[in-house]
Amino acid sequence: MQHQRTLTPAEQDGMIDSAVLGLLLSRNDQRLWSKDEIERAVGEPGEVTDSLNRLYGGGLIHRLNRFVWASRAAVISEEIGI
């Protein structure tokens, strides 16, 4: 039997942030996303709200009311593989 280690809260946050940012950076679907759409795609509303706050604080997304999109810095870093 394999033992899976429990993720730390920081690792869990990182996984959610990565999933949210991945949606926003999808080359085939780069557009405005509503918070509701992200919640349906990723998971729990509280987790998505916290993730959007972290990504916004880091300058990786822009927000307008209930809509979000990737910042230019996030798009460029994705393109060059940072």
SVG drawing of the C-alpha trace seen along z (x, -y; Angstrom):
<svg xmlns="http://www.w3.org/2000/svg" viewBox="-21 -47 32 49">
<polyline fill="none" stroke="black" stroke-width="0.4" points="0.0,0.0 1.4,-3.4 1.2,-6.2 0.3,-9.6 1.5,-12.5 -0.9,-15.2 -0.4,-18.5 0.4,-21.5 -2.1,-24.5 0.5,-26.4 0.7,-23.5 -3.1,-23.2 -3.2,-27.0 -0.6,-26.6 -2.5,-23.9 -5.7,-26.0 -3.8,-29.1 -2.2,-27.1 -5.5,-25.7 -7.2,-29.1 -4.3,-30.8 -4.2,-27.8 -7.8,-28.6 -7.0,-32.2 -3.9,-31.5 -5.4,-28.8 -4.3,-29.8 -7.5,-28.5 -9.7,-30.3 -8.1,-33.6 -11.0,-35.8 -12.7,-37.4 -13.9,-34.8 -16.6,-35.3 -15.9,-34.3 -18.9,-31.9 -17.3,-30.1 -14.1,-29.7 -15.8,-28.3 -17.7,-25.7 -14.4,-24.7 -12.1,-24.6 -14.1,-24.0 -15.2,-25.5 -16.2,-29.2 -14.1,-30.1 -11.0,-28.6 -11.5,-30.4 -12.1,-33.7 -8.9,-33.3 -7.0,-32.2 -8.2,-35.2 -7.1,-37.5 -3.6,-35.9 -3.2,-36.1 -4.4,-39.7 -2.1,-40.6 0.8,-39.1 -0.1,-41.1 -1.0,-38.0 -4.6,-38.9 -6.9,-41.9 -10.4,-42.2 -13.5,-44.2 -16.5,-43.4 -17.1,-39.6 -14.8,-39.3 -11.1,-38.4 -8.4,-38.0 -4.7,-37.3 -2.4,-40.2 0.1,-40.9 2.9,-39.9 1.3,-36.5 0.7,-36.0 4.3,-36.9 5.8,-34.7 3.7,-31.8 4.9,-32.4 8.6,-32.4 8.2,-29.5 8.9,-31.2"/>
</svg>
